[in-house]
Amino acid sequence: MKKLTTSVLAVVLTSSFALVNAQNVQDTIKTQNIGEVIITGALGIKKTADATTSAQQVVGAKELNQAAAPNAIQSLTGKVSGLKITNTNSSVNPDYNIVLRSAKSVTGSNQALIVIDNSISTAAILGALPPEAIENVNVIKGLQGSALYGSQGVNGVIIVTTKRGTKSEKISFNLTSAVEISQVFKLPKVQTRYGKGVQDESYSDVDYGGTNYVPWENTSWGPAYNGILGGQTVPTGLPQPNGQYIYGQYAPVKDHFSKFFQNGVSYQNGLSINVGGSDSYAFVSMNRLDNGFVVAGDKLKQNNFLFKGGKKFDKLRVDGQFNYIGRLVNQTNGGLYDDLLQMPTTNDIRAYKNSGFTGYLTPYSVNPYWSIENERLNSSLEYLNGIISLQYDINKNINVTYTGNLSLSKTEQENHNNGYNKVITYDDPNVSIPTGVASYYYNRNYTDRRYYGDLLLNFDYDLNEDFNLKVNLGNNIQDRAYNARSVGGSGLIIPGWYSVNNISSLALPTDTAVKEDGGTMDNYNRRVKSYAFFGNLDLAFKDYLYLNGTYRYEQSSLFSTNINGQFNNKAYPYYSAGLSFIPTKAFDFGGDVLTYVKIAPSYSRVGNANLNPYSVNPTGNVAAGYPFNVPSYVLNTSVTNPNVKPEYFTSIELNAILGFFNDRITLEGSVYQSKTKDLIIASAPSNTSGLSSYVDNIGNAKTTGFDIDLGLTPIKTQNFTWNLHGYFSKSETILESLKSGASQVALLTYSSPSIGVAAVVGENLYSFVGSTYRKDPNGNIIVGANGVPLINSALSVLGNVNPDYTMGLTTSFKYKGLSLSAVMDYRKGGQFVSFTKGLLAFTGGLEQTADQERENGYVVPNSVQLVGGNYVTNSTAAYSADYSGVVTYWTGNNFRRTGENLIVDATFFKVREIALSYDLPKSVLQSTFVNGITVSMYARNPIAIYAKSNRNFADPESSNYSGNLSGIADTSQYPTTRTFGFKLNATF
């Protein structure tokens, strides 16, 4: 990575020289002053960049669409400093966790607030929005810029503005079409020294040539490929349904995991229509996405329809918007990747495509091809969103606006497993392994209704020729009602009929245990309301000094209590203040070199309503099974203090922007510190209390960090433009104290291996805590007399999910109609837990398992023994100096059960996008009805380089959990994929 850093610096220095030289030639392109850019901020309030007082970054339509990303979240990745996007579901229908400037809450949501066209939305809807329908995205990183959203804005805000009709009197059409191919790469590296087999005396009757080769094993503890069986033809799995074996050479199959995956082909087609005039406009966008996946049979189909229109009637302006999203997803269980990872390099998975359940290469895992056919999850999403905006101008200085938004969404999930319930027996007496998979069917429905309304009274006065005053006074109402209904159970009576009427064992609606399909019986009704008054003040002195202040008084039903008939719903204040000063406009200095300077300090105090609905009220839980399987109420042992209050974040921030050579070089820096008091955390009270957990304000934390953004336009002439944007970002949150006196709060715990995620006092959120080996003062592993490492009795902090820092670089070249762009980023540090590494250790596929001759046992590298009070180099093989000792060490309770062995460095470098496009000359199209045609070739994620310790176990950005538990990469997360595509864009 040192080479990467050196290269970036070289580019910057070279660009600087090129820029200086460019100043000596005639520049025919007029550059807009950086402070004149209009930015849409909180509540849709528009300001010039000069007047903004918090860190914000705008990503335009061109940047969003340059690599034809299928959704807006992907198109933002790697382009904004301080923005971390984690893929929490690497399937055909991915989910994302979006965090700005690191997590701040221990158990609450740390996701950035999503606002689409001035109405609060969700990451799921943003992920379904096609980038081509978006005008721009404003990422508000600073807390002061998002304080008007109150408790919902504590994690920063991503404000999305969709396109609207132009003022042109002519109707225009824009047609886009893209086709792309995705492929798996970065598959786990495995040893290719030993093949299929097991070290087990019970298989002595089926040994081949006195070896421990077993045809139907799923592990790689067999003989060496260069040994007695090397190159011979041997049976490579279980007998097929016809009783015959599949034979193959005893030799490693190159890239054997990749044989299972296909190239996923996807299509995107969109049409937008623009029409408008001086006082009206209309815009229609229709988009279709057909997303094929790298796993056969997994598909996503999505339709998106967006209409926007508006007209002005004298003093009244009316704007309306309607958005419909329909999505169908058909996919299999990601758990099949776990089955695939167990496959020895002896096998070519394609040989078992038609082997069904019984004829796979092993009885110890399920044939992935069988899973594709028999284990399916079908889901559908229907989303309707309507927005009405009214503006009435009382006079030239005062107007009233109202924005009302109603959104309705329904998600239905149906998943089934056809099962295989027979006991499998074979003619071979050595193969008699009872096995099977239980059949099941589950149906889940989720509905969500959201209402959002803002009523504002807006004042805009020039107090005199130097002072301008803008005041926005408003009221906000939000009402969300959401519920879930689940039915299902195990045992399909009639194969292939997927209905609750065809289940032999129904699951009770009250059952919260994990079901056969990995889910739970979700049955609930929830409703949350909030009511707020707010004010925003902007005071400008001339064109170089700006003051902004915000205040919000918010009442939320999350804090509503009704105990013994006494109702209480306390409201809480949130406020902020910021200043923006542009010295280069106030004083005459800098000349033609330093042409712009902006300094903007700010202060904010905002709370986070980190509670679940109804948690502050005493409630009962519905329990099942007693008496006589009749549901009954039991005491709720998880209690929340009824006097709990919001988590308060007090933030100070300083932003500075420098512009050189008429903004051909820009340097923006932001440094911030946020102190969090009264963190809402669940603690474990005394057993004598009878409670399982008690939720209260018990913690304090501090967040510090900075962002640096460098923009360069080294060359800008009539025909050629070269732009560069780079950033460096660093942020961390330290848990300073817990009022309970505890040293940590466990958030996720595994017993095997001994590892988990916790919030630890004095450490960065979120920390990995697990078991470790005992080590001497020099860091060498201490082993016992039997050569087995000794494990510490206490758990230790093993790392955390947060990178030490992040660097990014975006560059674009444009020569006449030809454009080339690229986006790349580098994250240094942080860790993740890889369960793939543990699984490969068990199967004998891990590279380390073949580092030494297995026949002689395994001596733990860099290990010592305590002899006579001194540490001496260890030469004793673990357990025993033979093959069985090696197997015991890697498959038993030592290596893969010890937490520190599954911690992997999360450092990576990725090229996110490369795009090459060409605009056909106007002269070619002048005799046609076509106004413009652009053809593009692009690649997304074409290059990824991981840390040395990450042997492609998992993409460091993927996670099995959403929210605060990122950094857990289990064996259901598919490998990294890359995409290559072609796009056509035509306007007429």
N, C-alpha and C positions, 0 to 999 in steps of 0.2 A: 504493500500500500504506500510505501515511501515513494516509489516510482510514480504512483498516481498523483500524490501531492506535489511532487516536483514538476510534473507535466502541467498541472493546473497553474502553478506559479509561473511557469514558462509562458503559457498562453496569455496570462494576465499581463506580464511584462512586455511581451511581443505586441500585444494589443495596444498597450499604452504608447509604445513607440509609433505604431501605425496610426494611432489617433492624433498624436502630435503632428505627424507628417500630413495627415488629412486636413489639419487646420490651415495648411499652407496652400491648399487647392480650393477652388471655388466649390462651395457646397450649395447645390441647387435645391436641397430639401429643407423646408422650414421646420424647425423643431418646436413643438409645443412646450411651454414652460411647465415644469413638473408640478408647480403649485396650482395650475389652472385646471387640472383634471377634476371632473365632477365625480364624486364617489357617493354611492347609495349606502347609508349607514343604518343604524338601528331605527326601527319603526318606519323605514322608508325615507327618513330625513336626508336630503341631499345637501352635500357641502363640497366646497373645493378642497383639494388636498392641503392647501394652506391652512384651512380652518379645522382639520381633524387633529385631535389631540391624543390619539392612541395609535398603536401600531396596527396597520392594516395593509393588506396586499391584495391587489386586484388581478385576477386571471381572466383574460379576454377570450372571446369566442374562437379566435384563430389558434390560440394555445390549447384550448380544450379539444379542438377537432383535428389537430394536425396528424394524429395517429389513429383516428377513427375508433377511439375507445367505445365499447358498447354501453358504458354508463358514466355518469358525471364523476363518480367517486374515483374510478380508475383514472380518469383524465386529469384529476388533481394530484395524483400521487407523484411525489418527487419534485413538485414545482413550487412549493410554499415552505419557507423556513419556519421551523417550529411545529409543523403539521405531521403527525404520525398516524398512518393508516395501517391497520392490521387486518389481514384476511382471516376471519374466524370460521370460515367454512369454505374450503377449497374445492367445492363441487361445481356442477354446472350452474348452480344458483347460489353464487357466493354472498356471504354477509361480511360486513366491515365494522370495525371499531375505529372511531375518528377522535383523536385526542390532540388538543393544542397545548403546547408548552407543558407537557407532563401531567400526570394525574395529581389531583389535590385531595381527593376524598378517599378514605379507607374503604368504606362499604357503599358509598353512594355512587351515582353515575358520574363518570368523568368525560362523557361524550360531549363534543361540541354541539351547540344548538344549531339545528338546521332551519333556516327561514327561506321560504320560496315565495317570491312576489309578495313580500311584506306579511306573510302569514306563517306561523310556526308549523313545521312539518317534521318529518322523520328521516333518518338515514336510509331506511328501506325505500322510501319514495324517491329520495335523491338518487339512490342506486338504480332506480327504474327509469329515471329521466334521461332521454337521449341528449348528449352534449350539443347536438346540432340545433336544439330548441332553446339553447341558453345564450343570452347576450353576454353576460359576464358573471363572475363569482367574486364577491368581496369577502376575504377571510379576515375577520376582526380578531386579532390575537390578544390585544390589551383588554383588561377587565373594564377600564373606564369607557371604552367604546361600546361595550355590551351591557353596561349597568342598567340601561333603560328596560331591559328584559327581566330585571329582578333576579329571583332565584333561579330562573331558567338560563340566565346568561353567564353563570359563574365560570363556565368552561370555555368561554369564547363563542363566537357565532360565525357561521358560514351563511352569508346572504347571497341567495341565488336570484338573479333577475332573468326571466325568460324574454325571448324576443317579442317585439310588437311590430305592428305595421308601420311602414314608412309614410312620409308626408307626400310621396310622389303620387300624382294623379293617375299614373298608369298601374295596372295590375301586373305583378311579376310572380314568376314561379321559380322555385329552386328544387332541383331533383338531385338526390344523392343515392348512390348505390355502392355497396362495398361487399367484397367476398374475402374471407380470410381462412387460414388454416392454423390450428393450434397443435402443438406437439409437446410431449413430455420430454424434459431433459433434467439433468442434475439428479439422477437416480442414485440411491445409496451405493457406495463402493463396498464391495465384499471381497473376501479372500477367494482365490481360485487355485489354491494348493491342494485342498481336500474336498472330496465329493460326498455324495449321499451316503448315509449310514448312521449307525449308533453303536456305542460301546456298551453292549449289554449281552451277558452270557446266555440269556434266555433265547437269543436268536441264533445260537450256534448251529442249529440244524439247517439254517438257510444261508450260512456264510458261503461266499464265493471265493474259492481258492484260499481258504484259511483266513479270510479278511472279515472285517465287521461291516461289510456292505449289506444293506437291507433294501430291497427294491421299493418298499412302500413307506420308507421313513421320510419325515419332513425336516430332518436336521442334517447338518453337514459334518457329522462326526465319523464319516466313512474313511476308506483308505485314500492315500495320496494318489493324485492323478498320474504321477510318474512312477507308481508302484506296479504291482503284479497285475492289476486290472486295467491299467492305463491303455486306452484305445480299444478295449474289447467291447463286444456287443453284449449288452446285459438288459434284462427287463428293468423298466424305469418307473414302475408304479403298481397300483393295484390291478388285478385282473379286470378286463373290460366286461361289459354286460354279456358279451358272447363267450366269456371264459378265457379269451386270449390276452396275452400281455402285449404292451407296447414296448418295443425294444429300441435301444439307442446306444451310441458309443459312450463308454465311460470316459468322458472328457468335458471340460468346462464349456458351457454355451456362452458365447460372448454377449454381454448386455442382456442377460436372460430376463431381468425384470421388464425391460422395455418391450419385449415381444407381446406382452398382454395388451398394451395400449395402442390405440389407433390415432390417426390424425383426425382431429375434430374440425369439421367444416361449418362455418357460420356465414350467414347472410344478413346484411342490414340494408333496408330500403326506406327512403324517406322522401316526402313531398311537402313543401311548405308554399303557402300562397300569401302574398303581401298586397295590400291595397290601402290607400289612404288619401288624405287631403289635408287642407290647412286646419280643419277642426274635427276630423274623424279619422279612424283607422280600423283595419281588421287584419288579423293574422291567424292563419290556420296551419298547423303542423301535424302531419300523419307519419308515423314511423312504425316499421315492422322489423322485429329481430327474430331470426331463427338461429339459435345457438346450438350447434352440435358439440359434443364433448369428446375428450380423449378416451372415455369409457364407453364402449358400444352400448347403444340404446338409451343413453342419457341425453335428454334434449330439453331445451327451453324455447318456448314460443311466447313472444310478447308483442302486444299492440299498444301504441300510445297515440292518443288524440288530444291535441291542445288547440283551443280557440281563445283568442283574445280580441276584444273590440272596444272601442270607445268613441264617444262623441261629446262635443261641447254645445250646450244650449244656453247661449247668452252667459249668465253667471254660473250656471250649473254644468259641471262636467261629470259624465258617467262612464265608468270603465267596468267591464265585466270579463270574467275568465272562467273557462270550463276545461277540466282536464280529466281524461279517462285513461286508466291503465288496466289492461287485462293480461294476465300472465298464466301460462300453463307450464308446469314442470313435471317431467317424468324421469326419475332417477332410481338407481339401486342404492344399496346400503354401502356407505364408504368403508365399512368394516371389512369388505372384501380385500382391501389393500393389506390388512393385517395377514390374511391368508396368503396373499401373494408373497409377502416379505419372508415367509417361512420356507419358500421354495429353494432347494439347493441348486447350485449352478449346473448340476448334472442334467437338469430337466429343461426342456423347451415347452413352455406352457401351452403353446398352440396345439401340441399333440393331444391335449385333453379337452379340446373345444366341444367335442361331441360325446364326452365320456359320462355325462350326467353326474349324479351324486355319488354313485357307487364305484365308478371307474377312474377316480382321480388319482393323482400321484401319491396320495397319502390319505389315511382315514383320520388323521389328527387335525386336519383343517378342511374347510369346505371349498369345493371347486368354484373359483370365481365366476366361471362361465355359467355354472348352475345358479349362482346368486343373481347374476344378471337376468336370468329368465324367471326366477321364482321369488325374488325378494325385491319388491318395488315400492317406491313412495311416489304417489301422484299428489300434486298440490296445485291449487288454483288461487289466484289473487284477483280480486276486482276492487278497483279504487276509483272513487268519484270525488272530485274536488271542485267546488264552486266558490268564486270570489266576486264580490261586488264592491266597488269603490266609488264613493260620491264625494265631490268637492263643490262647495258653494262659496263663491266670492262675495263677501258682504261689502267690501270695498277693496281698493287697491292694496290695503295693508292687512286686512283680516279675512281669513277664510275658515270654513269648517269642513272637516273631512271625516268620512266614516269608511272603515274597511271591515267587511264581514266575510268570514270564511267558514264554510261547512264542508267537512270531508267525511266520507264514509268508506270503510274498507272491510272486506270480508275475505278471510283465508280459510280454505278447506283443505285438509290433509287426509288422504286415505293411503294407508300402507298395509301391506300383507306379505306373508311368507307362506308359500304353498306347503312347506314342510316335507320331511321324509321320515316317516315314523317306523319303518321296518328295521328289524335287526339284520345287519348284513353278515352273511356267512359266505365263505369261499371254499372251493375244492381243496385248496392248499391247507393242510392241517395247521400250518404255522400262522395262518391269517384267520382269526376269528375275533373280530372286534365289534362289539355292539355299538352302534352309533345311530344318529338320527338328529333331525332338527324339528322342533315343535312348530306346527302351523299356527298362524294367528291372523287377525284382522282388527284394525283400529281405525276409527274415524274421529277426526277432531275439527271443530269449527271455532274460528276466532273472529269476532266482529269488533269494530272500533269506530266510534262516532266522536268527532271533535268539532267543537265550535270555538272560533276565535274572533273577537270583535274589538276594534279600536275606534274610539271617538275622540277627535282632536280639534281643539280650537287653536289656530295658528296666527301669530302676530309677526309682522315684519315692518319695522319702522327705521327710517333714517332719523336718528335723534338730532343730528346736525350734519354738517359736511364731513365730519371725521368719525362719528360713531353710528353704528348700525346695531339694532337690537332685534333679535328673533326669539320668540317665546312659543313653546308648544305645550299646551295643557291638555291632558287627556284622561280617559278612563279605559281600562282594559277588562274584558270579561272572557274567561275561558271555562269551558265545560267539556269534560271528556268522560265518556261512558264506554267501557269495554268488558267483554265477557268471553268465556270459553265453555264449550260443551264437548265432552268426550264419551264415546261408547266403544266397546270392543271387548276382545278376550282371545283366548287360545282354543285351538282345536276346531279346524274347519271340518264340518260334517260331510259336505259334498265338495270335492276338489274343484277349484276354479270359480266357485260362487262366493263373491266377496260382499257379505252382508252380515249385519249384526244378527240376523235371523238364522245364520248358518254357523253359529258358534256354540260349541258344547260347554264351554266354561267362561261365563261372562265375568269381566272384571267389575268390581263395585265402583260406582261413581266417586266414592269417597277414598278410593285407594290411591295413595300418593307414592307407593313404592315404584321403582323403575320396572317397566313392563318389558315384555319380550322384545319389543322393537326399540328399546332404549329410551322411550318416553315415559310420561306419567299420565294418569287420568286427570286432565285439567278440566275442572268444573268450578267456575267462579263468576261473580258479578262485581265489577268495580266502577266507582264513579269518583272523579276528582274535579273540584271547582276552585277557581281562584278569581279574585276581584281586586282591582288595583286602581289607584289614582297616581298619576305621574306628571312630572314637569321637566321640560328641557329648556335651557337658556343658552343662547349664543350671543355674545357681545363682541363686536369687532371694532377695533380702532384703526382707521385708515385701511391699509391693505397688508399690515404686517404684525398686528397683535390681535389674538383671538382668545376669548375665554369661553369655556363650556362648563356648564353645571347640570347635573341630573338628579332627580329625586323620585323615588317610587315608594309608595306606601301600599303594601301587598298583604292581602288576607287569603289564606289557603285552607281548604278543607282538610288538608293533611294534618293540620295542627288543631282540628276541631275535636273537643272532648265533651262527652255528655255522661257525667258520673253522678249517679243518684239524683238525676233530674236537673243538675246544674250544668248549663251549657256555657262553653267558653271557646272562643275562636279569636285568638289574639292576632293582630296585624303587626307586621314588622317593616321598619324603614330600611331602604337601600339607597345609597347616594354616591355621587362621584363628582370630581372637579378636575378640569384639565386646562392647560395653557399652551398656546402655540405662538411662537415668536419667530419672525423671519428677519434677522438682522440685515441681510443683504438688501431688503426693501426699505428698512428703517434708516440705514446709513449707506453712504456711498463708499464701498470698499470692495476689494476682490478683483476689480477690473474684468478682463476677459477670461481669467483663469477660474477663480472662485465666483461663480455666478449665482449660486443659490445656497442659503443656509437656513435650516429650520431647527428650532429647539422646542421640544414639547414635553414638559413634565406633567404628571397626572397622579391623582389619588382616588382610590375607590374603596368602598366598604359594602360588600354584597353578601347575602346569605344563600345557602344551599338547603333546600327543603328535602333532605335525604331521609324520607320515610315512605313506607308503603301505605296505601289507603287503609284506614280504620285501625292502624296499628296502635294509636294512642288510646283507643277505647278498649275496655275489658271485653274480650270476646271468648266464645267457646269454640272448640274444634270438634268437627264431626269425625268420630272414629267408627271403624267398621269391625264387625265380627263378634260383638258382644251386646246383649245376649242373643244367641240363636241367629247370628248373622244379620241382626237388625241394626242399622246405623244408630248411633247414639252420640250425645254430646259429652265431651270430656273437658276437663280444665285445661285452658291454654297455659302452657308452662313457659312460653316465650313472651315476655312482658316488656312494654315500652313505658318509660316514665311519662305520665300525662303532661308534665311540665317541660318536656323536652323542647328545645328551641333550635332554630336553624344553625347550621355550621356557618360561621362568619369568616369571610376572607377579606382581609385588609391589605390592599395592594398599593405599592408605589412604583412608578415607572418613569423612565426618562427615554425619550426618543429623540434622535437627531438625524437630519438628512443634509448631505452636502452634495451640491451639483457643481461640476466643473465643465468648462468649455461649453456653455449653454446646454448643460445637462447631458452632454455626450458621455460623461462619466458621472455616475451617481453612487453615493455611499450612504447607506442607511443603517443605523445601529439602534438597538433597543435593549436596555437593561432593566430588569424588574425584580421585585421581591414581594412575595405575598405570604402573610402570616395567617394561619388558619387556627381559630379557636373554637372550642366546643364541637370537635369532631363527633359525629354520631356513630357509635360503635357498639356492637353487641359483645358483652363480656359474660364470662361464666361465673355466676354467683356461687355461694356456698351450697353444698348438697343439702344442708339442713333447711334451706329456703324452699325446697321443692321446685325450684325454677331451673329450666335448662339454659335460659339466657335472659339477660336484662339489657335493654337498649337505652342508652342515655348519652348525654354529652360528656365524654370522658377523655378526649385527646386534643393535642395541639401539634401543629406541623408548620413547616416553613418551606416555601418554594422560592428558588432563586434561579436566575438564568439570563441569557442574553442571545440576541439574534443579530447577525451582521449580513447585510445584503449589498452586493456590489453589482452595478450595472454598467456595461460598456457598449458604446457604439463606435468601434474602431474606425469603420469606414461607412460613409453615407453619402453617396453621390446620386447622379441622375439614374444610373442603371444598376448600381451595386450597393447593397447594404449588408453589414455584418453586425449582429447584436450578440451580446454575451450577458448572462446573468448568473452570478454565483452567490452561494450563501453558506454561512457557518452558524450552527445553532447548538446551544447547550442549555439543558434545563434539568433540575432535580428537585425532588420533594423529600424532605427529611422529617420523619416522625420524631418530634422532640420529646413528647411525654404522654403518659397515660395516667389519668387521675386515679385509676384503680390500683396503681402501684405495680401493675404487671409489666413485664419487659417486652411482651409481644402479644399480638392477636392473630390467631390462626385463621386463615381464610380458605384454605384448601389443604387437605391432608391425605397422603397415601401411606399405607402401611407396608406395601411391598411394590416398589422399593420405598425405603424410608425417606420420603421427601415431600415437600409441600410448599405452599405460598403463604407468607405471613407479613404482617406489618410489624416491624421490629423497631423499638425505640433506638434512636441514633443512626438508623439505616435508611436507605432510599426505598421509597415505595416502588414496587412491591418486591420483597426479598424472597429468595428461595432458601428454604431451611431444610436441612437433611443430615443424614448420618455421614461421618467421615472416618478415614483411617487414622490411626495413631501414627505420629511422625516424630522423627528425631529432630534436634535443633537445626539440622541441615535440610529438612524437608523430605527426608527419605522415609518410605513406608516401613513401619515396624511389623515384623511377622513373628509368629510364635514358633515353637519347636517343630511344628508340623509344616512350616513354610506358609501358613495361611495368615493374611494380614489381620491385625488386631483393630477392632472398631471402637471408637470413642463411645462412651455411654450417653453423653449429652449431644444433642443436635447442634449444628453450627450454621451460620449464615454462609451460603455458597455463592451468592451473587444476587443480581436483580435484573428485572426485565428492561430497564432503561439504558439506552446507549449513552456512552460517555459524551459523544457529540455527533452531529450529523453535518455533512457537507453536500452541497448540490451544485450542479452546473447545467445551465440551459444555453444552447447556442443556436443561432439560425443565420443562414446565408441566403441572400436573394439577389440573383442576377437576372435582370429583365423579368421574364416569366418563369424562371427556374428557381425553386426554393429547396433548401436542405436544412433540416432542423434535427436536434438531438437533445435528449434529457437524460441525465445520469445523476446518481447520488451514492454517497458512501456513508455508512453508519459504523462507527467505531465503538466496540465494547458492548456491554450488556450480555446477558446469557439467556438460554432457554433450556427446558427439560426435554430430552429426546427419549421417548419410549421405544422408538425404532432401534436405537442403539442397544437398549436392554434386550429387545427381542432378538436381534442379530447375535448378541452374546449367547443367548440360550440355544439358538439353532446352530451355532458354530460358524455363522457367516461373517461375523465381525472380523475385520482384518487382523486385529490383535490376537485372535485365537490361533492364528497360523504363523505368528512371528517366530515361534520355536518349534523344534521337532516334537510332535505330540507323543511319539513313542517313549521319550525320555522324561515326560512330565513337564510341568510349567513352573519356572522360577520367576517370581514376581520381580519385574525390573525395578532397579533403584530401591531395593529393599534391604533392610538390615535386621540383625538379631541382637538382642541384648545378652551378651556373654560376659560373665564376671564383672558386671557393672559398666561394661563398655559396649558401644555399638560397633558391630563388625558386619562386613558385607555378607549378605545371605546367599547361600548356594543350595538351600534345601528346596526341593520342588513342593509345591502346594499339595497337601493331602498324601500323595504318593508319586514316586518317580516313574510313572507309567502313563499310558493313555487314559486310564480311568481317572487318574488324578486331575488331568487337564479338563476332562468333561465335568467332573464334580466342581472344579473351581469356577468354570464359566456358566454352568447351568444351575448351580446350587444357590446357597444363601449368602454368598460373599459378593462377587463382583456386581452382578446385576441387581442385588438387593441393597447395595450401598449407594446412598443418594449422590455423593460427589461424582460417581462414575457416569451419571446420566446428565450432568451439566455440560452444556456445549456453548462455546463462544458464538455470539450472535452477530459478530462483525460481518459486513458484506459490502460489496460494490456491485451496483446494477446499472446497466444502461436501460432506462425505462422505455425510451422511444427513439426511433430513428425514422424520419419521414422525408421522402423526396417527392416533390410535386412540380407540375408544369402547367402554366396557364397558356392556353392557345392564344396566339396573337389576335387582336381585334380585327386586323386586316383579313384574316382567314374567315372570320365569321360575319363580316359586314354585309354580305349579300344573303344572309340567312336570318331566321327569326330568333336565333340563339344569341344571347348577349355575352355569354362566357362559358367556357368549359375548362375544368381543371381535372387533371388525372394525377393520381398519387400512388406511390408504393410506400409501404410502411412496415415497420416491425415493432412489436411491443415486447419488452423484456427479452431481447435477443441475447444479452450477455449477463451472466451472474457469476460472481466470484465470491466464495464463502471463506470463512476462516479455516485454517489448516485443521483444527480439531473437528470441524463439521465436515464429515466425509459424506456430504449430501444426505445426511440423515433427514433433514427437513429444511424447508424454506424458513429462515429466521423470522420472517414476518407473519408466518401462519400461526394459528393457535386453535386449539380445540374448544376454547371457552371464549365467550364474549365478555364485554365489560372489563372488570379489573383483574381477571385471572388470565390475561394473555401471557404467552411465554410457555404454555404447556402444549407441546407438539406430540400428540399421540399417533398411533398407527392407523388412524382413520383419515389423516390428512394426506391428500394426494400429493405427488411430487410437483415441483415447479414446472410451469408450462411457459412456452414462448409462442408468439403469434406473428405470422407474416400475412400481409394482405394487400389488396388493390382496391382503390376507391375512385369513383367517377362523380364529379359534381358539375351540374349544368344549370345555368340560369337563363330564363327566357320570358 
